[in-house]
């Protein structure tokens, strides 16, 4: 009986640890983007897409997740000064897309989050 409880406890511990370990953040499109420039990241079952203006200027940046056909998915575009973030359900393979909505060149990057809830 004790052996069975020990094995059950070990199995539960393994499952909890493996779920946490599979949470993944991937940076993409790190570099300079011209005004109106955009860049797509790799495909994942996204739960979040984050975009940053790494110049520190607080310039307007946008993001959207696109499906395999390049169509934007709900909830659609999100924009913000210096950074923005949008959450997705995580059941569909999507690619994050960053967009420079400022009138200047920006050093930008995106971060795709998958295999965990929205941060």
N, C-alpha and C positions, 0 to 999 in steps of 0.2 A: 504494500500500500504506500509506504513512504517513497519507494522507488518510482511508483506511478505519479505521485504528487511532484516529486523532483523533476521528472521528465516533462510533466505538464507545465510546471513553472519555467523550465528552461525554454520550452517551445514558445510560450507567451513572451518571454523576454526577448527571444530571437526575433519574433514577428514585430514587436514594438521597435526594437533597435533597427531592424532592416527597413521598416517604413520611414523612420527618421533619416536613416542614412541615404535613402533614395531621393530625398528632397534635393532638387538641383536648381542652381542659378547659372545661367550661361550669358556671358557678355558677348555682344555682337556689334558689328559696324563701328568699331572704334577708330575714329579719325576725323579729318576735316570734311565738312559737307558745305557746298555752296548754298546760297540763298535759294530756296525751293528744291534743294537736293533731298533725296530719300535713299534709304538702304534697307534691304530685307535681311532678317536673320534666318537661322535654320528652323526646320519644322520640329515642333514638339506639341504635346497636349498641354497647351498653355493654361496657367492659372493666373498669370500676371505678366504685364509688359511694362517696363519702366524705361524712361528716356531722360538723359541728362545733357545739359549744356556744360561741358567741362571747362569752358573758358571763364566761368564765374561771372559772366556779364548779366545773367538773368534773362537772356534773350528768349524769345518765344520758340518753344519746341513742341512737336506733336508726335503722337503714336497712334497706330491702329493695328489690329491683328488681321491678317489676310488668310484665306483658305488656299487650297492648292491651285485654284483658278485665278488667284490674285484679287478676289473680291473681299472687301472689308466686311467684318462680321460685327454683330451687335455686342457691345453697346455703341460701337462706332468710334469716331475720332475723339481723342482726348488731347488737350493742349494746355500748356502752362508756362509761366515765366521761370526758366532755368531748369525745370524738371516737370515731369508728369507721369502718371501711373494709371493703368486700367486693369481691372480684374476680369477673368474669363472663367467659364465653368470647368475646364480641364478635360472634357470628354471628346474634344475635336482636335485633330492635328491642325495647328495654325503656325504661322510665322509672324513674328513681330516686325513692324515696319516703323522706322524713325523718319521724321520729316523736319527739315529746317525751315520754320515759318518766319524767321527773322530776315531783315534785309542784308545781313552780313554773313560771311563765312563763319562757321562755328565748328569747334572741335567737340564732337558729340559721341555718345555711345548709348547703346540699348542694353537692357538686361531682361532675358526671358526667364520666367520662373515656372517650373513644372514639377509634378509629383508631390505637391504640397498645396495647402490652402493659400489664398491670396495674403501676402504679407501686410 
